[in-house]
C-alpha cells in the first residue's frame, strides 16, 4: 500500500518537516554536483580551448536559466498563498499562466541569444578559436533554453503540488541523461564540444518536458495546467517575489570575477587554485540551505494565505532550530574536511596544500551563518514580501561581499580574502535578524 503523501495544509512536526524538504535538499545537492560533468568531459576529450569556452559562456546560460528559478520561487509564493486562501481554481490559473509565460519568454530569449552570442563572447574576452567554440556551444544550449527555464520553474512548483519526490526523480533523471550522453557523444562518438552541448541540451529537455507533460494531463497533485489568461499583477508580484533569487545569481557572477582578481593580486595562481576548491565545496553546502528553503517556502506561503498563525509560528521556530543545527554541522564538517580535501586537490604541491588548508579553515566559518541568511531571504519571499527579500539578498551577495574582499586584504593580506566571506555573512546575519524582528508582528510568525 502506497504511503500517503504529506500535505502542505497539515501540521508539521520536525520529522514530517524534514521528510517533506528532504527531496528538495537532495535535488539541489545533486544539481550542484552534476553541473560539472560537461567541463570534465570537455577538458579531457576536447582540449583546453573548448574547456575555456564552456567556462566563459556558461555563466551567461545560467543567468538566463535563473529567470526560470525567479518565476518558480516568486510564483510559488503567490500560488501557494492563493491555495491557502481556499481559491484552488484561481491558483491553478495563476500556475498555468506562469508556465505558459516561461515557455514564450524562454523562446524569445533563446532566439535573441542565438544571434547575440558572438558579440557577447567577444565582450567577455574570447579570442580566435574560442569565439567559435563559445558560439557553437551556446547556440546548441540555447535551443533547449525554454526547457531549462521550465526545469527551474518546476523545481519549486513540484513542492507546492505536494510532489517533491517526483521533482527529485526528474532532476536525477536529467542529471543521469547528461552524464550518459556526455560519455556517448564526447568519449565514444568523439563529437567534442558539440557533443557536450547536445548532451546538456538533451538533459535540459528532459528536465523541462517531463514535468510539462505531467502537469498537462490528469494527475493526483494539487496543480494542473489548463485554460488561463494574462494576470499582469500576478506577473509583477512573481517578479518582485523572485527578484532576490535572480539578484543572487547575477551578483554571484560579479563577485566571483572580483574575488578572482583579488586572489591573483594577493596570492597568485596558488591562491586562485585554493579559491576554486573553496567555491566547489561552498556551492554544495549552499545547495543544502537552498534546498531547504525551496522545500519549506510553499508551506509557509500556504499557511500565510490561510491565516494559520499558529502553524506559521511553528514553522518559523522549527526552521530556526534546523537551520542553526545545520550551520553547526556544516562548520564542523568544513573544518574536518580541510585537510583531506586539500590533500585531494593540492597534495602534489606543498605550498599550495598549506595555503588551501589555511584558506579552508578560515572560510569554513562562514558556513555557520550562511544557511540562516539564505532562509531569511526565502522566508520573506514566501510571505510575498519581495522587497525585503531582494534587499537582504542583494546586500549579502553583492554589497557585503564586495566590500569585504576589497577592504580586508588591505589589513590582513591574503587572510583577508578568506575572511571576507565570514564578515559578509556576519553582516548579512545582522541585517536578516533586524528584519525578522521588525516584521514579526505584521506577519505574526513570532
Secondary structure, DSSP 8 states (H G I E B T S, - for coil): -------TTS---HHHHHHHHHHHHHHHHHHHHHTTHHHHHHHHHT-HHHHHHHHHHHHHHHHHHHHHHHHHHHHHHHHHHHHHTT-HHHHHHHHHHHHHHHHHHHHHHHHHHHHHHHHHHHHTT--THHHHHHHHHHHHHHTTHHHHHHHHHHHHHHHHTT-HHHHHHHHHHHHHHHHHHHIIIIIIS--HHHHHHHHHHHHHHHHHHHHHHHHHS--SSS---------HHHHHHHHHHHHHHHHHHHHHHHHHHHHHHHHHHHHHHHHHHHHHHHHHHHHHHHHHHHHHHHHHHHHHHHHHHHT-HHHHHHHHHHHHHHHHHHHHHHHHHHHHHHHHHHHHHHTT-HHHHHHHHHHHHHHGGGHHHHHHHHHHHHHHHHTT-HHHHHHHHHIIIIIIHHHHHHHHHHHHTHHHHHHHHHHHHHHHHHHHHHHHHHTHHHHT--
